[in-house]
Amino acid sequence: MKRSRDACENYVMDSSYAIIPRHTGTDKRGKNDVRIGIRKNGMLEKVFKDKLATIRITLFDIVYEINDRSALDKIQAERTNAEICRLRTKLFELESYSMGDNQIADKRRGALEDKIHMLERDLRNQDIKRWQDIVILKKELRQTFREYQDLKRKFMIIDDGYKRPNQ
């Protein structure tokens, strides 16, 4: 079955490749105008508003991810610092034994110091990883915000064009 040429001419494709029905009405000068059909159907406005809402939700999601990552890191850092404090207390208890007098105390002291150094290293690595994650999220936030602003400008230009028809 062949499609008629007129069938294709009844639709318009916007920049996001959404197909919008073309209204075959005429403007004040008696000419067919795609904008009149789009405006009457409200399709273009709905598409732009939907895109803006989606991007806005994405912006909020990214901000929440940044906050959640920071909060999670804070909780983990508090736990690690509490463990370091507990181990240092045990190490302080072993200070009553002088070095070399008791092999068991020396081994225990060495093991505690190793654990403390390991936890401090993990804490530094955690800070670095958090920083890297937040940098990536902030970069994504800036890109998404730029996309939101561009789409908002386009919508305002098109919407303003409908309010002031060409003369």
C-alpha positions in Angstrom: 0.0 0.0 0.0 1.4 3.3 -1.0 1.3 6.2 1.3 0.0 9.4 -0.1 2.3 12.4 -0.2 -0.3 14.4 1.7 -0.1 12.0 4.6 3.5 13.0 5.3 2.7 16.7 4.9 0.2 16.5 7.7 3.0 16.1 10.3 6.0 18.1 11.5 9.1 16.8 13.3 10.6 18.9 16.0 14.3 18.9 17.1 13.8 16.0 19.4 12.3 13.9 16.6 8.8 14.0 18.1 6.2 13.9 15.4 3.6 16.7 15.8 0.4 16.8 13.8 0.2 19.8 11.5 -3.0 21.8 11.5 -4.1 22.8 8.1 -5.8 25.9 9.2 -4.9 29.2 7.8 -3.6 32.3 9.4 -5.0 35.8 9.0 -3.3 36.2 5.6 -5.0 33.0 4.4 -1.7 31.0 4.3 -1.2 27.6 5.9 1.0 28.0 9.0 2.5 25.1 10.9 2.8 27.2 14.1 -1.0 27.8 14.2 -1.7 24.1 14.1 0.9 23.3 16.8 -0.3 26.1 19.0 -4.0 25.1 18.6 -3.2 21.5 19.5 -0.8 22.6 22.2 1.5 19.7 21.3 4.7 21.7 21.1 4.0 23.4 24.4 3.3 20.0 26.0 6.5 18.5 24.6 8.6 21.4 25.9 6.9 21.4 29.3 7.4 17.6 29.6 11.1 18.0 28.7 11.5 20.8 31.2 9.9 18.8 33.9 12.1 15.8 33.2 15.2 17.9 33.3 14.1 19.6 36.5 13.6 16.2 38.1 17.0 15.2 37.0 18.5 18.3 38.5 16.9 17.6 41.9 18.0 14.0 41.7 21.6 15.1 41.2 21.5 17.5 44.1 20.0 14.8 46.3 22.8 12.4 45.2 25.4 14.9 46.2 23.8 15.4 49.6 23.3 11.7 50.1 26.9 10.9 49.2 28.1 13.6 51.6 25.8 12.3 54.4 26.9 8.7 53.8 30.5 9.7 53.9 30.0 11.6 57.1 28.4 8.6 58.8 31.2 6.3 57.6 33.9 8.8 58.7 32.3 9.0 62.1 32.3 5.2 62.5 36.0 5.0 61.3 37.0 7.8 63.7 35.2 6.1 66.6 37.1 2.8 65.7 40.4 4.7 65.6 39.6 6.3 69.0 38.8 2.9 70.5 42.1 1.4 69.1 44.1 4.4 70.4 42.6 3.9 73.9 43.7 0.3 73.8 47.1 1.4 72.7 47.2 3.9 75.5 46.4 1.1 78.0 49.5 -0.8 76.7 51.8 2.2 77.6 52.2 0.9 81.1 54.3 -1.9 79.6 57.7 -0.6 78.4 59.0 -1.6 75.0 60.9 -4.8 75.0 59.8 -6.0 78.5 56.8 -8.0 77.3 56.7 -9.7 73.8 53.0 -10.2 73.9 52.4 -6.5 74.7 54.9 -5.5 71.9 53.1 -7.6 69.4 49.7 -6.3 70.5 51.1 -2.7 70.3 52.4 -3.3 66.8 49.1 -4.8 65.6 47.1 -1.9 67.1 49.4 0.7 65.4 49.0 -1.2 62.1 45.2 -1.2 62.4 45.2 2.5 63.3 47.4 3.4 60.3 45.2 1.2 58.0 42.0 2.9 59.2 43.6 6.4 58.8 44.6 5.5 55.2 41.1 4.2 54.5 39.7 7.5 55.9 42.0 9.5 53.5 41.0 7.2 50.6 37.4 7.7 51.5 37.8 11.5 51.4 39.4 11.3 48.0 36.8 9.0 46.6 34.0 11.2 47.9 35.7 14.3 46.4 35.9 12.5 43.0 32.3 11.3 43.1 31.1 14.8 44.0 33.2 16.4 41.2 31.6 14.1 38.7 28.1 14.8 40.1 28.7 18.6 40.0 29.9 18.4 36.4 26.7 16.5 35.5 24.7 19.0 37.4 26.3 21.9 35.5 25.7 20.1 32.1 22.1 19.3 33.0 21.4 22.9 34.2 22.8 24.2 30.9 20.5 21.9 29.0 17.6 23.1 31.2 18.4 26.7 30.5 18.8 26.2 26.8 15.5 24.4 26.6 13.8 27.0 28.7 15.2 29.8 26.4 14.0 27.9 23.3 10.5 27.5 24.8 10.3 31.2 25.7 11.4 32.2 22.2 8.9 29.9 20.5 6.1 30.7 23.0 6.9 34.5 22.5 6.7 33.9 18.7 3.2 32.5 19.0 2.1 35.4 21.1 3.3 37.9 18.6 2.5 36.6 15.1 4.6 37.7 12.2 3.1 40.7 10.4 
